[in-house]
């Protein structure tokens, strides 16, 4: 199983331990809405991981491309507020761990 699938499965199952192992200590997530950056410790500290309430649902997740330096994935996401978006994410990879994640989303009508 590739790193992108492992990351997706860990995220979907809210497996913080697996996420911690899959992300490098210097991991950065760039939020597409604002361009702000989130560190690994900030991301793993989100209340979302412990929330049993509704979260985003990823549909039709697929890996577009993956090698030992980059991963590109696409999905159709549905959010608790009823909005739907196409999501493309690009991951930088080093030594088998994700070092950076950047996303872009297009609203669906």
N, C-alpha and C positions, 0 to 999 in steps of 0.2 A: 504494500500500500504506500502510495506517495505521501509526501509531507503535506500537500494541500488537502488531501482527503482526511488525513489524521487531524489536521487543524480544524477542518470543518466539523468532523465528528466530535472533537473535544468541545468546540464552541456550542454545538447543538445540544450536547448532553450536560453542558455547564460544568465540565470537568476541569476545575481550576488547576489541579495538580498536573494534568496532562498539558494544559495550556502553558503552564510555567516551564515545563520541560521542552516544549516545542518552540518557545520564544527565547531569543538571546537576551542576556541581561541588559543590553543597550537597545532593546527593541523600542521602536517608535511607531505609533499609529497616527496617521495624518487624517483628520476628520474632513470629509469632503464638503460638509455644509459650511464650515468656518475656516478651514485651513489650519486650525489649531492642532497642536501635537499632544499626544497622550503617551506617557511612558508605560513600560511594562508594569511597574508597581501600581501606577494609577489605574490601569485597566484591570488588573487582577483584584483591585480593591473595590471595584464597582459593586453596589448593592445588588445589581442585576443577577449576579452569580448565585445569590442566596434567595432570590425572589421566586416564589412558586406561581406568581401571577402571569398574565399573558405577556409574551415577548414576541419579537419579530419571528415570522415563519419564513424559512427559505424554501422555495420550491424550485425544482428543476436545476439544482446545483450541478455545475459541471466545471471540470478543469479544462481550460482552453489550451494552456501550455504550462509545462513544468520541466525544469532541469535543476542542476545543483546551484544555480545562481538566481533564478527568478521563477515565480509562479503567477499565473493569471487565471482568475476564476470568474464565473458569471452565475447569477441566480436571479430569480424573481422573488422579491420580498414583500410580505404583507405585515403591516405594523398594527399595534393595538389601537391606534387612532383611526383605523380603517384605510389609511393610505397604502398605496402599492407602488413599488419602484423596481426598475431593473437595476441591478447592482453589478458593477465590474470592480474587481479588486486586483491590485498588483502587489505582490510580495517579493521583497528582496531576501535572499537566502545566503547564509554563510555557515559553513561547517555543519550543515544539516539542521539549522535552526532559522527561524524567521527573524530578520533584523528590522524590517520596515514593512508597513502595510499602508497603502494609499487606496482610497475608494472613490468611486464616482457613481452617482445614482441619477436615474432619469425617472421622473414621475410618470405613472401610467394612469390613463383616464378610464 
